[in-house]
């Protein structure tokens, strides 16, 4: 008998992909054709890598390749990676995500870590120059293709630091002065990332409405980030770490809260544990953004909380038994 893909999983992955659409469209509108190139490269690499590894493991292709999980991993990576990065960067990130983050543990439903964040963390640590710079003026389609596949100009000629990177290295300007002088700042967060975060928030609310995800992990991430950034906020002084609204609507906050922290396999099982998972991730994102070596920190926060998942599940079980 030929194994068939799980229809429930395929439906769930389809809804997640649909929920990602507003955020992807916002990224495409604000960051240009590089987003689409990232998406095509990540999706192609994910499907080819998954098929090759399934074939190597003598696993049926139809049962797992068509369930949509590889495409979800590809979309999350494409939304996270810098636009106009060289073509090999999304390919490497996706190959590591599928090969090490997913198939090395036995495939879908068995991964201990979030596969997309495994791939992202690998290229962030291995290729920091390409990963920590984003393009300034958005080029057209032909210029984007040339930059991605042929190298184009040297990266330092067109790259600029991100908003969170500018905030972390600020030592002399007040927050108001920084907002006025830095082209990346908008009304309450990043000029572009405000809209992207709102778009992913819309997609996340759709997943909540369809009961694809529960509210516990997203609320934990947003509450943790809000509370700890509020505690560390000292107004608009030059040593300010940024307001809670700035942290909520900058970087990958909403993508992390609704699409990454809610990954069911590598996350906790019980509602209480998922809430604690989200709170821990929100705290770690804030700590890494403020005092770490990387401007965002979502990948490391999620991977560290993946390590804590068994402990959170055991604590949740003891809490349930004690309540009885």
N, C-alpha and C positions, 0 to 999 in steps of 0.2 A: 504494500500500500504506500502511495506517495504522500508524504506529510504535507499538510496544508497550513498556510499561515493562520495564526490565531486571529479570528475576525475582531474580537474585542480589542486586542492590542493594536491592530491595524486601524480601527476606528479611533482609538485614543490618540495614536500618533498623527492621524489625519487632522484631528481637532487641534492638536498642539501646533502643527504646521500652519493651519488656518489662523490660529491666534497670533502666530509670529508675523503674519502678513502686514498688519499696520506698522509695526516697528521696522520691518524691512523696507517698506515703502518710504517711511520717514528717513531712514538711513540713505536710501537711494536718492531721495530728493535733496538732502542736505550735503551728502558726501560724494555724490556722483557715481559714475559707472564702475568705479573700483569695487563697490559693494556687490554689484551684479557679477563681476569677474570673480570675486571671492566666493560667491555662492555657487557659481558653475564649477570652479576648481574644487571646492570642498565636496560638493555633491558627487562629482565624478570620481574623486579619490575615495570617498566613503564607499560607494557602490562597488568599485573595482577591488578595493582592499578587502571588503567584506566577502565578495565572491571568491577571491583568491584564497583567503584563509579558510572559508567553509569548504572549498574544494580540497585544500591541503588536509583538513581534518576529517575528510570523507563525510561531511554533513550535507543534508539536502538543502539545495539553494532555495527552493520554492517556499520552504517553511519559515525561513528567517530573513532572506533578502528582501522579500516583499512586505514585511511587517511595518516598514516605515521608520524603524528605530535608527537605522544608519542615516537616513535623511534628516531626522531631527538633530542628531549629533552634528551633521554637516551645517545645518542652518544656524545652530547656536555658535559654532565656531566662526562661520562667515559673519555673523553679527558682532562678534567680539574682536576679530582681527583687524589691524589697521588697513585702511583702504590703500590701494596702490602699492602694497607690499609685493616683493618679487614673487613670481608665480609658484616657486618651490616652497615658500613659507606656508601657505594654506594646505599644500599637498602633504608636506611633512607633518604639520599639526594634525591633519585628519588621519593620516596613516598611523600615527602614534595613538590617537584617540581610539580608533577602531582596533588596531592590532594589539596594543598594550592595555588600553583602558577597558576594552570590551572582550575581544576574542581570547586574550591570554587567560581570562578567568572562566572561560567556557561559553561565552556568547551572551545573548540577550537574557536578562533576568538573573545573571550571576555576577555581574561586576561589583567589586567592592568600592570602587571610586567612580565619581561622575566622569564618564569617558571624555566628554567635551573639555572638561577642565584639566584632565590629564594631558590632552594634546596641547591645550593653551599654555599650561605651565611649562611643558617641555620646550616649546619654542620661545617662551618668554625668558627662560633661563639660558637657553642655548644661543639665541640671536637677539640680545637686548637692544642693539642699535635699530634694527628693523621694527621691533615691537614697541618701542617707546617714542616713536615719532609718527605724526599724522600729517597729511598734506595740508598746505595752506590753501591757496586758490584752487578751486576744483576744476580740473581740466576736462576737455571734451572726450568723446569716446575714443577717437584715434590716438590721442595723446595718452589716455589711460591704458590702452592696449600696449602701446609702445613702452610705457613705464613698467608695466607688469611683466611683459614677456621679453623685452629687449634691454631693459635696464634704464633707458632714458637718461635724464640728468642724474648727477650724484644726489643721493638722498639729502645731504645737508643743504643743498641749494634750494630745496622747496619744503622741507619738513619744518614743523613747528611743534613746541611742547604742548601737551594737553593742559586743560584748565586745572585739573587736580595737581599736575606736576608744577605748574606755575604757582599755585597756592602753597604747596609744600616748601618751595624754595624761596618764597617771599620773605624778606627780612626788613624792608624799609617802608613799604607802602601800606597805608591803611586799606581795609577791605573796600571802602568806597573808592579810593584811588586805584586799587587794583581792578575793580570792575570797570572803571572808566578807561584804564590804559590797556588792558589785556583784551585782544580781539575775541578771545574765546568765551568771555563772560557775557551772560544775558541778563535777565531780570532777577532771577533768584538762583540760578545755577549756570551750567554751561549754555552758551547761546544756542548751539545745535542740540546738545544732549537734553535740554529741557523738553523739546518736542519729541525726541526719540524716546525718552523715559515715559512721557505721557502716552505715546503710542503703544509701548510695551505694557503699560499699566492697563490700557484699554483691552489689549489681548489677554492679560492676566485676569481681568474681571470677567471676560467671556469664558475662560476656563473654569472660574469659580461658579459662574451661573450654570454651566453645563455639568458641574460636579466632576470634572476631569481631575481637579486637584482640590485639596482641602485648604482652608484658610490659615491653618496653624503655622506652617513654615513661612509663607509670605508675611503674615503679621509679625512673626518673630523677627524676621530680617529687618523689616521697616521700623518696628518698635525699638529693636536693639540699636540700630543705626541712629534713630532719632534721639533716643534717651542719652546715649553716650556722647553724641555730638553736641547735644544741649548742655551736658555737664562740662564738656571741654570748650565751650564757646564763651569767649570773653568780649563779645561785641565786635566793633569794627577796628580794633587795634591792629598794628602791624604783626603782632604775634598771634593773631586769632587763627584758629584751626578751621574756621568756616562754620556757618550757621547750619542748623538741622535741615532747612529747606535746600541749602546748597548741596548738602550730601545726598539728600533724597533724589534730587533732580540733576545729578551729575554722574559721569561715569556710567557704569552698567547696573545701577541700583535696581531698577524695575525688572530688567532681564534676569538679574540674579535672584530676586525675590520670588518671581512667579514662574520662571522657566528653568532655573538651574537648581535652586534649593529644594524644589519640589520633585526632583528626580526620584522615583519611588524605590528603585532597587538599592541604591547606595545610601538612602536616607532611612530614618527610623520608621517603625511600624505604627506605634501608638500616637494618638493625637498629642498627648503631653510631651512625649519625646520629640515630636516634630516641632512643637513650639520652642522647646529648649534648643533644638538644632538651629532654628532660625535666629533665636536670640544670640547664640554663640557666634553664628556667622556674621550677624550685624555688628557685634562687638569687634570681631577680628577684622572686618572690612574697615571699620573706623580706625583701629590701631595701625593697620598697615598703611592706610592712606595718610595718616598723620605723622607717624614716626618710622615707617618702613622704607625700604629702598625702591618700592614700586608705587606708581601713582594711584592704582585702584585697589588691587588686593583681593578681588572676588575669587579668583581661581584658588589661591592659597587658603583663603578662609573656608571655602567649601571642601577642599581636600582635607584640611585639618579636622573639620567637623565630621567628614566621612570616617576618619579614624576613631572619633568619639561615638559613632553610632551604636556599636555593640554595648558600650557602657550605658548610653542613654536608654536603650531598650531594656537592659537589666534593671536599671533604676525605675523605669516605668512599671515593670512587672512587679517589683517589690512594693512600689507605691500602691498598685492595684491590690496586691495580696494583703497589705496592711490595712487598706480601707475595708476589706471584708472582715 
